[in-house]
Amino acid sequence: MKQKHFVIAAAITGIIVLGVALRMIYHYKQQLTTQKEVLAQLKQQQEHYQDSLRTLNRLLEADSLFINQAYDEAFSIYKSLGLDTNFINRRQHRYTISLQRQEAVEKVNNVQNTLDEEKRKYEQAFITQVARLQELQNQRNNASEQLDSLEAALRVQQSSFERALQQQAEQMQKQYSENYGLLQFTTPRGNKVYYLGETKDGVASGKGVGIWDTGSIYEGQWKNNMRHGKGLFRWKDGERYEGEYFQDKRQGLGTYHWTNGSQYTGEWVNDKRHGNGKFTDASKTVYDGDWKDDKFVGNNGGSSNYRVKPANNWR
């Protein structure tokens, strides 16, 4: 009886174990099927991703060609990827805008660089100018100090000069009152002379100026109211004599100028051309040699037919 029960129990246990095993096998098969489906889906997704990756790589390649302005090759790839014309046009438009922006940025950067460089130059020039102004200010201060010193020295010198000038003026005034004067006298030929210059014992002696009542003027040396020494006599008609006088007569060396351009330079005696001299007339004819009593006698002492214009109105 007991053995029968054992067999039944063993049979039930075997059935239960078999059922559990079958259940596990069924469940495993279910899991295996599910895993296969998942693997298939994953494989499908992988292939899709790979296709997308290849498409992306091709798109990147096309974009690179497009950026490098290989438009025909880029458009060929875009078309092979099934992209429409609108996409290509938009891509080209965006790229054009991008290039314009890049060029604008470069221009702005160039302008900014230029402004920075100009600013740097201006700052450097400003610093240089400030240093120069400071140097000029220092020079001005030094010059001002030197000017003050010079002004002080000039004031001292001016004071000394004024004292010396005052003393000299007093001496000149005293000398002028004693040795200078304004005279009026008559020549032996009856001409009135108005004289201003040095005097001695009340007569014209020394340097002075005489004005004749005929309009002639003499500037030079005087003695006892007579032209005596060197001087310049100018007639009213423009003729003039410059040279030596002796007791109111031309004597010694002198030059006479006529108004027509003629000129005599040489020796004079007793108010006449006498001795060695040279006469050049208005036509540039030259008479160079000996003269006697106001006439040309040649260069060997003999007589000659050459004549010159008479010296009228000597006085």
C-alpha positions in Angstrom: 0.0 0.0 0.0 2.8 2.3 0.9 4.7 1.5 -2.2 1.7 2.4 -4.3 1.4 5.7 -2.7 5.1 6.3 -3.3 4.7 5.6 -7.0 1.8 7.9 -7.3 3.6 10.6 -5.5 6.6 10.1 -7.8 4.5 10.2 -10.8 2.8 13.5 -9.7 6.2 14.9 -8.9 7.5 13.9 -12.4 4.5 15.5 -14.0 5.0 18.7 -12.1 8.7 18.8 -13.0 7.9 18.1 -16.6 5.3 20.8 -16.7 7.7 23.3 -15.1 10.3 22.2 -17.6 7.9 22.6 -20.5 6.9 26.0 -19.2 10.5 27.1 -19.0 11.2 25.8 -22.5 8.2 27.7 -23.8 9.2 30.8 -22.0 12.8 30.5 -23.3 11.5 30.1 -26.8 9.3 33.2 -26.4 12.3 35.2 -25.1 14.5 33.9 -28.0 11.9 35.0 -30.5 11.6 38.4 -28.9 15.4 38.7 -28.9 15.5 37.8 -32.6 12.9 40.4 -33.3 14.9 43.0 -31.3 18.1 42.0 -33.1 16.4 42.4 -36.4 15.1 45.8 -35.4 18.5 46.8 -34.2 20.1 45.6 -37.4 17.5 47.5 -39.3 18.1 50.7 -37.3 21.9 50.2 -37.7 21.5 50.0 -41.5 19.3 53.1 -41.3 21.9 54.9 -39.2 24.6 53.9 -41.6 22.5 55.1 -44.6 22.0 58.4 -42.7 25.7 58.6 -41.9 26.6 58.0 -45.5 24.0 60.6 -46.5 25.4 63.1 -44.0 29.0 62.4 -45.1 28.0 63.0 -48.7 26.1 66.2 -47.6 29.2 67.4 -45.8 31.3 66.6 -48.9 28.9 68.6 -51.0 28.9 71.4 -48.6 32.7 71.4 -48.6 32.7 71.5 -52.4 30.1 74.3 -52.3 32.2 76.4 -49.9 35.2 76.0 -52.2 32.9 77.3 -55.0 32.8 73.9 -56.9 29.1 74.5 -57.5 28.6 71.9 -60.3 30.0 69.0 -58.3 28.2 70.1 -55.1 24.8 70.4 -57.0 25.4 66.9 -58.5 25.8 65.4 -55.0 22.8 67.4 -53.7 20.7 66.0 -56.5 22.0 62.4 -56.0 20.8 62.7 -52.4 17.4 63.6 -53.6 17.6 67.3 -52.4 15.3 69.7 -54.4 16.3 72.9 -56.1 14.8 75.0 -53.4 17.1 73.5 -50.8 20.1 74.1 -53.1 19.1 77.7 -53.7 18.5 78.2 -50.0 21.9 76.7 -49.3 23.5 79.0 -51.9 21.7 82.0 -50.5 22.8 81.2 -46.9 26.3 80.7 -48.1 26.3 84.0 -50.0 25.0 85.7 -46.9 27.7 84.0 -44.8 30.3 85.2 -47.2 28.9 88.7 -47.1 28.9 88.7 -43.4 32.5 87.4 -43.3 33.6 90.1 -45.7 31.8 92.7 -43.7 33.4 91.4 -40.5 36.8 91.5 -42.2 36.2 95.1 -43.4 35.1 96.0 -39.9 38.2 94.4 -38.5 40.4 96.1 -41.0 38.8 99.5 -40.2 39.2 98.8 -36.5 42.8 97.8 -37.0 43.4 101.0 -39.0 41.7 103.0 -36.3 43.8 101.3 -33.7 46.9 102.0 -35.6 45.9 105.7 -36.1 45.1 105.9 -32.5 48.4 104.5 -31.6 50.2 107.0 -33.9 48.1 109.8 -32.5 48.9 108.8 -28.9 52.6 108.5 -29.8 52.5 111.9 -31.5 50.6 113.4 -28.6 53.2 112.0 -26.2 56.0 113.5 -28.4 54.2 116.8 -28.5 53.7 116.9 -24.8 57.4 116.2 -24.3 58.3 118.9 -26.9 56.0 121.3 -25.2 57.6 120.5 -21.9 61.0 121.0 -23.4 59.9 124.3 -25.0 58.5 125.4 -21.6 61.8 124.6 -20.0 63.6 126.6 -22.7 61.1 129.4 -22.2 61.8 129.4 -18.5 65.5 129.4 -19.2 65.1 132.1 -21.8 63.0 134.1 -19.4 65.7 133.9 -16.8 68.3 134.9 -19.3 66.1 137.7 -20.5 65.7 139.0 -17.0 69.5 138.9 -16.5 70.0 140.6 -19.9 67.4 143.2 -19.0 69.1 143.9 -15.7 72.5 144.2 -17.5 70.9 146.4 -20.2 69.5 148.6 -17.6 72.9 149.0 -16.0 74.5 149.6 -19.5 71.7 152.0 -20.5 72.2 154.0 -17.3 75.9 154.1 -18.0 75.3 155.0 -21.6 72.8 157.7 -20.7 75.4 159.2 -18.4 78.1 159.0 -21.0 75.7 160.4 -23.7 74.8 163.2 -21.4 78.4 164.1 -20.8 79.2 163.8 -24.5 76.1 166.0 -25.3 77.3 168.6 -22.9 80.8 168.5 -24.3 79.4 168.7 -27.9 77.1 171.5 -27.0 80.0 173.4 -25.4 82.2 172.7 -28.4 79.4 173.6 -30.8 78.8 176.9 -29.1 82.5 177.6 -29.3 83.6 176.0 -32.7 80.3 175.9 -34.8 78.2 178.6 -36.1 76.0 180.1 -38.8 77.7 182.8 -40.8 77.0 185.1 -43.8 79.8 186.7 -45.8 80.6 188.0 -49.3 83.2 186.6 -51.5 85.8 188.7 -53.3 83.8 188.2 -56.5 80.7 189.8 -54.8 78.7 186.6 -54.1 76.9 186.2 -50.8 77.5 182.9 -49.0 75.5 181.4 -46.2 77.7 179.1 -44.2 77.0 176.5 -41.5 80.0 174.6 -39.9 83.2 175.0 -38.0 84.4 178.4 -37.3 87.5 180.0 -35.8 87.8 183.6 -34.7 84.4 184.3 -36.3 85.2 183.1 -39.8 84.6 179.8 -41.7 87.4 177.4 -40.9 87.3 173.7 -40.8 84.5 171.5 -42.2 81.3 173.1 -43.3 78.7 173.8 -46.0 78.4 177.0 -47.9 75.4 178.0 -50.1 76.0 180.7 -52.7 73.3 183.2 -53.6 73.6 181.8 -57.2 72.3 178.4 -56.0 75.6 176.7 -55.9 76.6 174.6 -52.9 80.0 173.6 -51.5 80.7 170.9 -48.9 84.2 170.5 -47.6 87.1 172.2 -45.9 87.4 175.9 -45.3 89.9 178.5 -44.2 89.3 182.1 -43.5 86.0 182.1 -45.4 87.6 180.4 -48.4 87.4 176.9 -49.8 90.7 175.4 -48.8 91.4 171.6 -48.7 89.2 168.9 -50.1 85.6 169.5 -51.1 82.7 169.1 -53.5 81.2 172.1 -55.4 77.9 171.7 -57.2 76.7 174.4 -59.6 73.0 175.1 -60.0 73.0 173.8 -63.7 74.2 170.4 -62.5 78.0 170.6 -63.2 80.2 169.7 -60.3 83.9 169.6 -59.1 85.3 167.3 -56.5 88.8 167.6 -55.4 91.4 170.0 -53.8 91.2 173.7 -53.3 93.8 176.3 -52.3 92.7 179.7 -51.2 89.3 179.5 -52.8 90.7 178.1 -56.2 90.9 174.7 -57.7 94.5 173.5 -57.2 95.9 170.0 -56.9 94.0 166.9 -58.0 90.4 167.0 -58.9 87.6 165.8 -61.2 85.2 168.0 -63.1 81.8 166.7 -64.4 79.8 168.3 -67.2 76.1 167.7 -67.5 76.5 166.1 -71.0 78.6 163.3 -69.5 82.1 164.8 -70.2 84.7 164.5 -67.5 88.1 165.7 -66.6 90.3 164.1 -64.0 93.8 165.4 -63.3 95.9 168.3 -62.0 94.7 171.9 -61.5 96.6 175.1 -61.0 95.0 178.5 -60.2 91.5 177.3 -61.0 92.6 175.9 -64.4 93.4 172.4 -65.8 97.2 172.4 -65.7 99.5 169.4 -65.6 98.8 165.8 -66.3 95.1 165.0 -66.9 92.6 162.9 -68.7 89.5 164.3 -70.5 86.7 162.1 -71.9 83.9 163.8 -73.9 80.3 162.8 -74.4 81.3 160.7 -77.5 83.9 158.8 -75.4 86.8 160.5 -77.2 89.7 160.6 -74.8 92.4 163.2 -74.4 95.0 161.9 -72.0 98.2 163.8 -71.4 99.5 167.3 -70.5 97.4 170.4 -70.1 98.4 174.0 -69.8 96.2 177.0 -68.9 93.1 174.9 -69.4 94.1 173.6 -72.8 95.3 170.2 -74.0 98.9 170.2 -75.3 99.4 166.5 -75.8 101.5 163.9 -74.0 104.9 165.0 -75.1 104.8 168.7 -74.0 104.3 170.0 -77.6 101.4 172.0 -78.8 98.3 170.3 -80.2 95.2 171.3 -82.2 92.9 169.3 -79.8 90.6 171.6 -77.9 88.0 170.8 -75.2 84.9 172.6 -74.2 85.8 175.9 -72.3 85.2 175.7 -68.6 82.7 178.5 -68.4 81.0 179.5 -65.2 83.7 178.0 -63.0 82.4 179.9 -60.1 
